[in-house]
Amino acid sequence: MEIDFWLQRWDNDEIGFHQQVINPYLMYFYGQKGPAVEQRDKLKVFVPLCGKSKDMLWLSQNGYKVFAVECSERAVKDFFEGNALNYRHAEKEEYALYQASDQTSMIEILQGDFFSLQQADLDGVTDIFDRASLIALPIELREKYAQKMAELQKPGIRSLLVTLTYDQSEMNGPPFSVSEEDVNKLYSDNFSIEKLCFKDIINDEPGFKDRGLSSLVETVYKLVRH
Ligand SMILES: C[S@@+](CC[C@H](N)C(=O)[O-])C[C@H]1O[C@@H](n2cnc3c(N)ncnc32)[C@H](O)[C@@H]1O
């Protein structure tokens, strides 16, 4: 599941992972249960493997700064153009940097490979929202991703991680099944891990039922870098 696989998915419009609605866990933990609105401009949320997720728009409209990385140029342009956001574009080393040029939208997306990021790229990041990012990757890349996440983060950075768990013999990924044990193996050396909630969502996901799944548990974790 290297970058070419994803570029082809974007070219062919095979983006079933893209959601029209804002992630409910993001709205709950960063909205209702989140910091007061007047404190949010000090918080910068990193969205790895961001696609054209509307969650970035919600974060920005709710007072957070957003920094994201995505390999597909098409996804990045669709994000800005589809949400009627004006943007600037510049080359930044091996990346293309897209920035909302409107004063009220603090959104920056680096278009390029997540695995080439450096710790300095995450300067000012306080929080991370990982939905459909870790679970988009097969096991070998998940290990590399978790290792990279540990390298990139300064102590204290918080992540909200959303996973899916199902019987991997019933369906091929992506998304891949990631169990609680997997999360512990991937992150416990470098992060504290708190399981916030979980729910079997198979009855709300006819597409996954059609792909053969009998159960699909969504779990949300809070990770904090030691
Ligand atoms: C399953 S999608 C999830 C997108 C987004 N998180 C969401 O919730 O809609 C995974 C995304 O990761 C991007 N991607 C995959 N590997 C990448 C890499 N090494 N660097 C940057 N982006 C990558 C793909 O292009 C795709 O848009």
The ligand as a Tripos MOL2 file, in Angstrom:
@<TRIPOS>MOLECULE
LIG
   27    29     1     0     0
SMALL
NO_CHARGES

@<TRIPOS>ATOM
      1 C1         -8.0450    6.0270    3.9900 C.3       1 LIG1
      2 S1         -7.6030    7.6070    3.4520 S.3       1 LIG1
      3 C2         -8.1050    8.5750    4.8510 C.3       1 LIG1
      4 C3         -8.1240   10.0470    4.6040 C.3       1 LIG1
      5 C4         -8.6030   10.8950    5.8040 C.3       1 LIG1
      6 N1         -7.8680   10.6090    7.0230 N.3       1 LIG1
      7 C5        -10.0810   10.7640    6.0040 C.2       1 LIG1
      8 O1        -10.5070   10.5250    7.1420 O.co2     1 LIG1
      9 O2        -10.8460   10.9290    5.0270 O.co2     1 LIG1
     10 C6         -5.8350    7.5700    3.5720 C.3       1 LIG1
     11 C7         -5.1830    8.7610    2.9080 C.3       1 LIG1
     12 O3         -3.7860    8.7060    3.1400 O.3       1 LIG1
     13 C8         -3.0940    9.1550    1.9920 C.3       1 LIG1
     14 N2         -1.7470    8.5580    2.0990 N.ar      1 LIG1
     15 C9         -1.4380    7.2400    2.0570 C.ar      1 LIG1
     16 N3         -0.1220    7.0550    2.2520 N.ar      1 LIG1
     17 C10         0.4360    8.2960    2.4330 C.ar      1 LIG1
     18 C11         1.7540    8.7620    2.7020 C.ar      1 LIG1
     19 N4          2.7980    7.9110    2.8230 N.pl3     1 LIG1
     20 N5          1.9510   10.0860    2.8330 N.ar      1 LIG1
     21 C12         0.9090   10.9680    2.7270 C.ar      1 LIG1
     22 N6         -0.3660   10.5690    2.4910 N.ar      1 LIG1
     23 C13        -0.6120    9.2500    2.3410 C.ar      1 LIG1
     24 C14        -3.9590    8.6610    0.8390 C.3       1 LIG1
     25 O4         -3.7890    9.3900   -0.3520 O.3       1 LIG1
     26 C15        -5.3750    8.8320    1.4030 C.3       1 LIG1
     27 O5         -5.9080   10.0790    1.0620 O.3       1 LIG1
@<TRIPOS>BOND
     1     1     2 1
     2     2     3 1
     3     2    10 1
     4     3     4 1
     5     4     5 1
     6     5     6 1
     7     5     7 1
     8     7     8 2
     9     7     9 1
    10    10    11 1
    11    11    12 1
    12    11    26 1
    13    12    13 1
    14    13    14 1
    15    13    24 1
    16    14    15 ar
    17    14    23 ar
    18    15    16 ar
    19    16    17 ar
    20    17    18 ar
    21    17    23 ar
    22    18    19 1
    23    18    20 ar
    24    20    21 ar
    25    21    22 ar
    26    22    23 ar
    27    24    25 1
    28    24    26 1
    29    26    27 1
@<TRIPOS>SUBSTRUCTURE
     1 LIG1         1 GROUP 0 **** ****
